[in-house]
């Protein structure tokens, strides 16, 4: 009998007893428990973190029968049962510190009742949490296991309002700072969430917290590897085009080597049998878009972005770089890791077509005044590209720039930023799913961009000018660089397109084409 697809299932008990497909990740439970105490893991939303937290809970509580047939069944001391304090911030949203404190106290009360710990509840969170840990140890005769799911969600839910986000950070610090002083009463600690906030700002002295986010040993702790997908979903994969599935939903990596599928997307695809953007639709990066505008972010560089380890590491509500959010939220992933001198450098890119197309489309919305007109423009642009209609392409883009209210420019002065115009073109091309290549994504202002179609390759050069009259420099630079040479001889027509934008008119003022 074909097992059911686990859409939205995040408890091991339901997975096993109700006949859902379960990809065995229990070996990681043993590896973590046998080699350390304090662990931290960052993974994107909808990536299986909550299920793994629940798996840890079931193992430490000694529920052996759930693990029959799984790796851990023969590799765990089932005679020892530990009191598990499980705190989750996954549900709901908290708008202020008072709501956060109330939620924490209710979570502690819930754990106290479940563990049958004789203790007088307190409204002073550090006291209540510390007493709960100690009492759990005393009552059950084994040190406590502390599992915290979505540890950062109260902060991220309010990240667009720094003052409230800072309040949430202090409220969470009030809880997490207790852990360090309770070492004698603790067997194991695991915290997981989307982002990684600095230890100083939120963990207050918990310096022995091992971050396994980009640890090679745990690179596939969440998500499905190619072999796992083949082994566990074989019946569901029959008749499906594997390469297309791979391009759309595989590609996430935290080492630059092993890659995993987004579990939420691939499961939903196997259920509906329709290629679409599943994961992206579960959350919108509105804060990220505002950060792009504020930082005048150059969108084409998302194709190929080099960063140091500090960018992949922690950040704080007072200091947020787009690259931090992009990587930790799952919009970018590690393509490869290179040692340069004594430091690691990571090359980031989109993990797959789902994220590339969806994020580009969302960015395009921020550049567009009308969602309906955006959709129409995208459809017309695709038709013009396929028809080799350069004048039609230019007309669509001119209409876009003409439709933006002047007040929008006054608010951010983005029209004075050279990369803005190339970013809009890039967002359009990437959002309609065509193969767009950026030769030098770090070269601000003048950039070579190619769109590859079955019969034609368009090679674009963008140049922003101070005046209102075309200079012809864009096409001249394109010809001088010889970038088009790599596409000649492929059997496809190559069209060079030089575009010049006036900063004062905020419009395309020069178009030069060479076939």
C-alpha positions in Angstrom: 0.0 0.0 0.0 1.3 3.4 -1.0 2.2 5.6 2.0 0.6 9.0 2.4 2.4 12.2 1.7 3.1 14.1 4.9 1.8 17.5 4.0 1.8 19.7 7.2 2.6 16.7 9.5 5.2 17.7 12.1 4.9 15.0 14.8 6.7 11.7 14.6 3.9 9.8 16.3 1.4 10.8 13.6 3.9 10.1 10.8 4.6 6.5 12.0 1.1 5.5 13.2 -0.9 7.0 10.4 1.2 5.6 7.6 2.9 8.7 6.2 6.2 8.6 4.3 9.0 9.3 6.9 12.5 9.9 5.8 14.7 8.5 8.6 16.8 11.2 10.2 17.1 9.5 13.6 20.9 8.8 13.2 21.4 12.6 13.8 19.7 12.2 17.2 22.3 9.7 18.3 25.2 11.6 16.8 24.2 14.8 18.6 23.3 13.2 21.9 26.5 11.2 22.0 28.9 14.0 21.2 27.7 17.1 22.9 25.0 18.9 25.0 24.3 22.4 23.6 23.2 22.7 19.9 21.9 25.4 17.6 20.5 24.9 14.1 19.3 27.5 11.6 17.2 26.4 8.6 14.5 28.1 6.4 10.8 27.9 7.3 8.9 24.8 6.3 12.1 22.8 6.2 11.4 20.1 8.8 12.8 21.7 11.9 9.7 21.1 14.0 9.5 17.5 13.0 13.1 17.0 14.0 12.5 18.7 17.4 9.6 16.3 18.0 11.8 13.4 17.0 14.3 14.4 19.7 11.5 14.7 22.2 10.2 11.2 21.5 13.7 9.7 21.7 14.6 11.4 25.0 11.2 10.4 26.5 12.0 6.8 25.6 9.1 6.1 23.3 10.9 3.1 21.8 8.0 1.6 19.7 7.8 4.7 17.5 11.3 4.0 16.3 10.8 0.4 15.4 12.4 -0.1 11.9 14.3 3.2 12.2 18.1 3.6 12.6 17.9 4.8 16.3 15.9 1.7 17.4 19.0 -0.4 17.9 21.4 2.4 18.9 19.7 4.1 21.9 19.5 3.4 25.6 15.7 3.1 25.9 15.9 2.4 29.7 16.7 6.1 30.4 13.8 8.5 30.1 14.5 12.2 30.4 12.1 15.0 31.4 11.7 17.1 28.2 10.9 20.8 28.5 9.6 21.7 25.0 9.0 25.4 24.2 7.7 26.5 20.8 7.1 30.0 19.4 5.7 28.6 16.1 2.1 29.5 16.8 0.6 33.0 16.4 2.2 36.4 16.5 3.1 38.5 19.5 2.9 42.3 19.1 4.7 43.5 22.3 6.8 42.4 25.2 3.8 41.8 27.4 2.3 39.3 25.0 5.6 37.5 24.7 6.1 37.2 28.5 2.5 35.9 28.8 3.2 33.3 26.1 6.4 32.2 27.8 4.8 31.8 31.2 2.0 29.7 29.7 4.5 27.5 27.9 6.3 26.9 31.2 3.0 26.1 32.9 2.2 23.6 30.2 5.5 21.9 30.6 5.1 21.8 34.4 1.7 20.1 34.1 2.9 17.6 31.5 5.9 16.7 33.7 3.9 16.6 36.9 6.4 18.8 38.6 5.4 20.2 42.1 6.2 23.9 41.7 4.5 27.2 42.4 4.3 29.1 39.1 6.0 32.5 39.0 5.5 35.6 36.8 9.3 36.2 37.0 10.4 34.2 34.0 14.1 33.6 34.9 13.1 32.3 38.3 10.2 30.1 37.0 12.3 28.6 34.2 15.3 27.8 36.4 13.1 26.3 39.1 11.3 24.2 36.5 14.6 22.8 35.2 15.7 21.9 38.7 12.4 20.5 39.8 12.1 18.3 36.6 15.5 16.8 37.4 14.6 16.2 41.0 11.2 14.7 40.2 12.3 12.4 37.4 15.7 11.5 38.6 17.3 12.4 35.3 18.6 15.8 34.1 16.3 17.8 31.8 16.3 18.0 28.0 15.4 21.5 26.7 14.0 21.8 23.2 13.2 25.3 21.8 11.5 25.5 18.4 11.3 28.7 16.3 13.4 30.5 19.0 13.6 33.7 16.9 10.1 34.0 15.6 8.9 36.8 18.0 11.8 38.9 16.7 11.4 38.1 13.0 7.6 38.8 13.2 8.5 42.3 14.3 11.7 42.9 12.4 10.3 45.8 10.3 9.8 47.7 13.6 13.2 47.7 15.2 12.0 49.1 18.6 9.5 46.2 19.1 12.0 43.6 17.7 14.6 44.8 20.3 11.9 44.4 23.0 11.3 40.8 21.9 15.0 40.2 21.8 15.3 41.3 25.4 12.3 39.2 26.4 13.8 36.1 24.8 17.2 36.8 26.3 15.4 36.8 29.7 14.4 33.2 29.0 17.5 31.8 27.3 20.0 33.3 29.7 18.8 30.9 32.3 20.2 27.9 30.5 23.9 28.7 31.2 23.5 28.5 35.0 21.6 25.2 34.9 24.3 23.0 33.5 24.2 20.5 36.4 20.5 19.9 35.7 20.7 19.6 31.9 21.2 16.6 29.7 20.7 18.1 26.3 19.7 21.5 24.7 18.6 22.1 21.1 17.5 25.5 19.8 16.3 26.0 16.2 14.9 28.8 14.1 15.3 30.6 10.8 17.9 33.2 11.7 21.0 33.3 13.8 21.2 36.2 16.3 24.5 37.0 18.0 25.2 35.1 21.2 25.9 38.3 23.0 22.5 39.8 22.1 20.3 36.9 22.9 22.1 33.9 24.6 24.0 35.9 27.2 27.0 33.8 28.0 26.0 30.5 26.4 29.3 30.3 24.7 29.4 26.5 24.4 26.4 26.5 22.1 27.5 24.5 19.1 26.2 25.9 15.8 25.7 23.1 13.3 24.1 25.2 10.6 26.9 24.9 8.1 28.5 21.8 9.7 29.2 19.2 7.0 28.2 16.4 9.4 24.7 17.8 9.6 24.2 19.2 6.2 21.2 17.0 5.4 19.6 17.0 8.8 16.6 18.7 7.2 15.4 18.4 3.6 15.7 15.3 1.4 18.9 14.2 -0.5 18.6 12.8 -4.0 19.0 9.2 -2.6 16.4 9.8 0.2 13.9 11.1 -2.3 14.4 8.0 -4.6 14.3 5.5 -1.8 11.3 6.8 0.2 9.1 8.4 -2.5 9.7 5.9 -5.3 6.0 5.1 -5.7 5.0 8.7 -5.9 7.8 9.6 -8.3 6.8 7.1 -11.0 6.1 8.9 -14.3 7.6 12.3 -13.2 10.4 14.1 -15.0 13.2 13.9 -12.4 15.4 16.6 -14.0 12.6 19.1 -14.0 11.8 18.3 -10.4 15.5 18.7 -9.5 15.8 22.1 -11.2 12.7 23.4 -9.4 13.0 22.0 -5.9 16.5 20.7 -5.3 19.6 22.8 -4.7 19.7 23.8 -1.1 23.2 23.4 0.4 24.9 24.5 3.6 28.3 23.2 2.6 28.6 23.8 -1.1 28.6 20.1 -1.7 25.7 18.0 -0.6 22.3 19.3 -1.8 18.8 18.7 -0.6 15.3 19.2 -1.8 12.9 21.6 -0.1 10.6 19.1 1.7 7.5 21.3 1.6 7.8 22.0 -2.1 8.6 18.5 -3.3 5.8 16.9 -1.2 3.2 19.4 -2.4 4.4 18.8 -6.0 4.0 15.1 -5.7 0.5 15.6 -4.3 -0.7 18.0 -7.0 1.6 16.9 -9.8 1.9 20.5 -10.9 5.0 22.6 -11.1 4.4 25.8 -9.1 5.8 27.9 -6.3 4.7 26.1 -3.1 7.3 27.2 -0.5 7.5 30.8 -1.5 3.8 31.3 -1.2 3.9 30.4 2.5 5.7 33.6 3.4 6.4 37.0 1.8 9.8 38.7 2.2 8.3 42.2 2.5 11.0 43.3 5.0 13.7 42.1 2.7 12.2 44.2 -0.2 12.2 47.3 1.9 15.9 46.5 2.8 16.7 46.2 -0.9 15.3 49.7 -1.5 17.0 51.2 1.5 20.4 49.7 0.6 19.9 50.3 -3.2 20.6 46.7 -3.6 21.8 45.5 -7.0 19.5 42.6 -7.8 21.5 40.9 -10.6 24.3 40.1 -8.1 22.0 37.5 -6.4 23.0 35.2 -9.3 26.6 35.0 -8.0 27.4 36.6 -4.6 30.7 36.1 -2.7 30.5 36.6 1.1 32.7 35.9 4.1 31.7 33.6 7.0 30.7 36.6 9.1 27.9 37.4 6.7 26.6 33.8 6.9 26.8 34.1 10.7 24.9 36.1 13.3 23.3 39.5 13.0 21.2 41.7 15.3 18.1 43.8 15.0 20.3 46.9 15.0 22.5 45.7 12.1 21.0 43.7 9.3 22.5 43.1 5.9 20.4 41.8 3.0 22.8 38.8 2.6 22.1 37.7 6.1 18.4 37.5 5.5 18.7 36.1 2.0 20.9 33.1 3.1 19.3 32.3 6.5 15.7 32.6 5.1 16.5 30.2 2.2 16.4 32.6 -0.7 20.1 32.0 -1.4 22.2 29.0 -0.8 25.9 28.0 -0.8 27.0 27.1 -4.3 30.6 26.4 -3.1 33.0 27.3 -0.4 36.6 28.4 -1.1 39.6 28.9 1.2 41.2 32.3 0.3 44.3 32.7 2.5 43.2 32.0 6.0 39.5 32.7 5.5 36.5 30.9 4.0 34.7 32.6 1.2 31.2 31.4 0.2 29.6 31.8 -3.2 25.9 32.2 -2.9 23.2 31.8 -5.5 19.6 30.9 -5.9 18.9 27.3 -4.8 16.5 26.5 -7.6 14.0 27.8 -10.2 11.2 28.1 -7.6 13.1 30.6 -5.5 14.7 32.5 -8.4 11.4 33.0 -10.3 9.3 33.7 -7.2 11.7 36.2 -5.5 12.3 38.0 -8.8 8.5 38.3 -9.3 8.1 39.6 -5.7 10.9 42.2 -6.3 9.2 43.2 -9.5 6.0 43.9 -7.6 7.9 46.5 -5.5 9.0 48.2 -8.7 5.5 48.2 -10.2 2.5 50.3 -9.3 -0.1 47.8 -10.5 -0.2 44.0 -10.0 -2.5 43.5 -13.0 -0.3 45.6 -15.3 2.7 43.7 -14.0 1.1 40.4 -15.1 0.2 41.8 -18.5 3.7 43.2 -19.0 5.3 39.9 -18.1 3.1 38.0 -20.6 3.8 40.6 -23.4 7.5 40.6 -22.6 7.7 36.8 -23.0 5.9 37.0 -26.3 8.2 39.7 -27.6 11.3 37.8 -26.6 10.1 34.7 -28.4 9.2 36.8 -31.5 12.6 38.6 -31.5 10.7 41.9 -31.2 13.2 44.3 -29.7 11.0 47.4 -30.2 8.2 45.6 -28.3 10.5 44.8 -25.4 11.7 48.4 -25.2 8.1 49.7 -25.4 7.1 47.4 -22.4 9.9 48.7 -20.3 9.4 52.3 -21.3 5.7 51.9 -20.2 6.9 50.5 -16.9 9.2 53.4 -16.1 6.6 55.9 -17.2 4.0 54.5 -14.9 6.0 55.0 -11.7 4.7 58.0 -9.8 7.4 60.7 -9.2 6.6 60.6 -5.5 8.0 57.1 -5.4 11.4 58.4 -6.6 11.4 61.3 -4.1 11.0 58.9 -1.2 14.2 56.9 -2.0 16.1 58.6 -4.8 16.7 55.2 -6.4 16.6 56.7 -9.9 20.0 58.1 -9.3 21.4 54.7 -8.6 22.8 53.1 -11.8 22.0 49.5 -10.9 18.3 50.3 -10.5 17.5 50.2 -14.2 19.4 46.9 -14.8 17.7 45.5 -11.7 14.3 46.1 -13.1 15.2 44.4 -16.4 16.7 41.5 -14.5 13.6 41.1 -12.3 11.4 41.0 -15.4 13.4 38.4 -17.2 14.0 36.1 -14.1 10.3 36.4 -13.1 9.0 35.0 -16.4 11.3 32.0 -16.1 13.6 32.5 -19.0 17.3 31.7 -18.8 19.0 34.9 -17.9 22.7 35.1 -17.4 24.7 37.9 -15.7 28.4 38.0 -16.8 29.7 40.2 -14.0 27.1 40.6 -11.3 29.5 42.7 -9.1 30.0 45.3 -11.8 27.6 48.1 -10.9 26.2 50.4 -13.5 27.3 48.9 -16.8 26.5 45.2 -16.8 26.3 42.5 -19.5 23.1 40.5 -19.2 22.1 37.7 -21.6 18.8 36.1 -22.1 19.0 32.7 -23.8 16.1 31.3 -25.8 15.9 28.3 -28.1 16.3 30.4 -31.3 17.9 33.7 -30.1 20.3 35.1 -27.5 19.9 38.7 -26.4 22.9 40.3 -24.9 22.2 43.6 -23.1 24.3 46.4 -21.9 22.8 49.0 -19.5 24.2 52.5 -19.0 22.8 55.3 -16.9 23.6 58.8 -18.1 23.3 62.3 -16.6 21.9 64.0 -19.7 18.8 63.3 -21.8 20.4 62.5 -25.2 21.7 59.1 -26.2 25.5 58.7 -26.5 25.8 55.3 -28.1 28.2 54.2 -25.4 26.2 51.2 -24.3 26.4 49.3 -27.6 30.0 50.5 -28.1 31.0 49.0 -24.7 29.1 45.8 -25.5 31.0 45.5 -28.8 34.3 46.3 -27.1 34.0 43.6 -24.4 33.2 40.9 -27.0 30.9 39.2 -24.5 28.6 38.0 -27.4 31.4 35.9 -28.8 30.7 33.0 -26.4 27.2 32.6 -27.9 28.1 32.7 -31.6 28.4 29.4 -33.3 25.6 27.8 -31.2 23.2 27.9 -34.0 21.2 30.7 -32.4 20.8 34.3 -33.6 22.7 36.7 -31.3 21.3 40.2 -30.9 23.3 42.9 -29.1 21.1 45.5 -27.3 22.6 48.7 -25.9 20.2 50.6 -23.6 20.8 54.1 -22.1 18.8 55.5 -19.2 18.5 59.2 -18.4 18.7 59.9 -14.6 16.7 63.1 -15.0 14.0 61.7 -17.3 14.0 58.3 -15.5 13.5 56.7 -18.8 15.1 54.8 -21.7 16.5 57.5 -24.0 18.8 55.4 -26.2 18.4 52.0 -27.9 21.0 50.5 -30.3 20.8 47.1 -31.7 23.2 44.9 -33.7 22.5 41.5 -35.0 
